[in-house]
Amino acid sequence: MDHTPTDPTAPAPIRVLLADDQALLRSAFKVLVDSEADMEVVGEASDGAQALELSRRLRPDVVLMDIRMPGTDGLAATRMISADPELAAVRVVMLTTFEVDEYVVQALRAGASGFLGKGAEPEELLNAIRVTAAGEALLSPAATKGLIATFLAQGGGAGPDSGTSPAAHAEKLAALTVREREVLVHVAAGLSNDGIAGRLEVSPLTVKTHVNRAMAKLGARDRAQLVVVAYESGLVRPRSE
């Protein structure tokens, strides 16, 4: 499909890489993505190793990554993509067979910007690509936040993969200003910049500045990583429901 913009000033389409071991599913995703004027599929991978290689070669904006694949799985591939400084602009959305997945928190810790169930509606998938490409995190639904909170409260995914201890996170939090910590709490609650701006009675641009500074100080790739830090450090505690 020809994605050449008619308007030379129009933004370039979002470049999407599909990583799934099921060819039929990749084909369905490709037809869906390529039907949109503002995005295009630039490559397809059948396993994590190929996803990493294509990410390095094609530099996609967003990788739709199946969490379970033979050989190098999506979790390992996401970790390697996140660890590569040259791929800092590449965002990963994990695709899971079930909405509740035991690897979700590990995926977020590995550097994924969020996750989506394979049973999601087409519009949800397309929105996920746009949201992630814009630097947001797919962590808004209450069920997602509850799941993350539950796993972190139980030490889900803790161990060698968790990377940073609560004490180390707390030390990093000390570098944040009072307002940056306040913004971080709202980010962990799943609020958008506009939503946070309304709560704090400041402009969305001011909120964005605080979010960016918090990410820089905490070494977080995106908002999803801020949520993990907020919970792991104890700044935000899971609600007992």
N, C-alpha and C positions, 0 to 999 in steps of 0.2 A: 504494500500500500504506500502511495506517495504521501509523505508527511512534509514536503517542502512548503514552508509557510508562504502564503500569498503576500503577506505584509512583511517586508524585510526587517521591520522593527519588532516583529512578534518574537516571543521567547522560543528558544529551541525546545523541541519535544523532550519529555522525560524519557531517558534511556533505561530500558528495563531488561534485566537478565533473568531468565527462567531456569531454576535448578530443581529438577524432579526426576526420579528414575522412571516415572510412568509417561511414556511418549504420548499417549492419548490425552492425558491431563495437560501436558505442555502444549499440545496442539490447541486444546480448548482455550487455555489461557492466552495463547498467542493471537487467536482470532479475536478474542475479547479486547485485549490491549491494543492491537493494531486497528481496531475499529474506532478508536478515539483519536481525535486530531492532535491532542496535546501529549501523546505518548507513543512510543514504539518499542518493539522487542528487538534488541540488538544481538541477542545470542541465547543459546539453549545449552544446558548442561545436564548430564544424566547422573552425576555424582558430585560429591563435595570437592574432590580434587580438580575436576574439570571446571567447577564453579569458581574456584580460586584462580585457576589459570586464565579463564576468560575475564574475570574481574580485573586482573592485572593487565590484560591485553586490550580490553574494550572500555574499561573505566565507566561502567554503567552508573546511573544515579541511584537506582534501586535494584536489589536482588530479591526476587521472590524465592525463598529457600525452603525446600522440604526438610523438615527436621530429621526424618528417618530415611536414609539412603544407604545402599550397600557400599562397602569400602569406607571411604572418608564420608562421614555423615554430615548433615547440615550444621550440627553444633560445632564440630571440629573446624569446618570450613569457615564458619562465622568468626570463630576465635582467631583464625589465621588472617582473615580479611581485616579484622579490627586491629590486629597487632602490626599490620603493615602501614607505616606512616604515609606511603604513597597512595594508599586507598582510603585515606581519612574522609574523603567526600562520599564514599560508597555507603549506602544505607541498606541494611538487611531486614526484611520482613520474614519471619518464620511462618511457614505453613504447617499446621498440625491437623492430623486426622480427627482428633477430638478437641473440643473446646478446653477441656481440662487435661493438661498434658504435664507429666511429671518433669519434663525437661524445660518447661517454660522459663522458670527463674534462671536456670543455668544458661539458657539462650540469651536472656537479657544481660546476665553477667558477662557472657562471652562477647557482647557488643551489639546484639540485635536491637533494632529500634522498636520492635513490637512483634506481635504475632497475630495470626488470623486463622480461623478454622477453615478447612477445605470446603466445608459446607456453606460458606458465606455466600450471600447473594452477589451477583455480578457487580452491582453498584457499590457494595461494600468493598470489594476487591479493588475496584478502580479508585474509590475514595482513599483506600489504604495507601495506594501508590502515590497519590497526590499529597496526602498528609505527610507521608514519610519523606518524600522528595523536598517538601517545604521545610524540613527540619523538625517537624513535630514528632510526637510519640504516640503509638497506637495503644494508649493506656487509659482511655477515657471511660469505657464501660465499667459500671460498678462491679460486675462479675469479675472482670480482669483484675481490678484493684484488690478485690477481696481475695482472689486466688493468690496474687503476689504476696499480699500481707500474710496470708495463712502459711505459705511456704517459708517465708522469711522468719516468721514467728517460730516455726518448727525446725528451723535450721535447714530448710530444704535446699539441696544443692551445696551445702556447706562442705568444706574440706579444701583439697588442693585447688579445685576449680573456682572457689569463691574469691580467691585472690587477695582481698584486703580484709583485715580484722576490724571488728567494731571500734576498737581502740584507735586504730590507724585512721579510720573514717572520722572519728570524733576529733582527732588532732587536726585533720584537714578542715573540719567545720569551724574550728577556732579562727581560721583565716577569713571567714565570711563576716560581712557586716551584719548588723541586726536586721536590716531590711532585706539583705540577700537571703538570710536564713528564713525570714518570713515568707519570701517569694518561693523558696525551696519547699516549704511546707505545703503551699498551695499547688505547686507543680506536682508534688507527690499525691495530692488529692485528685489529680486528673484535670485541673482547671487549665483552660487555654490562657494565652496572654491577655485576651480581651476580658475573660472572666476574672482573672487576677486583678486587672486594672480596675474593674468595677468594685471589687472588694476593698482594694487599697486606696481607691479614689486618686489614681494617677493615670498617666497615659499608657497605652499598650507599648509604645516605643520605650518608655522608661522601664516597664516590666521586662521587655526583651533585653535591654541593657543589663539589668540585674541577673537575668537568666544566663546570659552569655558570660558574665563575670564569674558567676557561680560555677559554670561548666569549666571555665579556664582554671579556677582555683582548685577544683576537685578532680581535674583530669578526666572529666566526663565527655564522651563523644557527643551525646545528645540528651534530650529530656528523659529518655528511658533510663539512662544511666544515673541521672539525678534522682529518679524515684528509688532505684536500688540503694543508692548511697543514703538517702533519707531514712529508709527503713533499717538498713544494716547498721547505721550509726546510732540508731535509737532516737533520732530527732523526731521521727514520726513513728508512732506505735500502732500496731494493728488493733482495730476495734474488735472486742469480743462480743460476737452476736450469737 
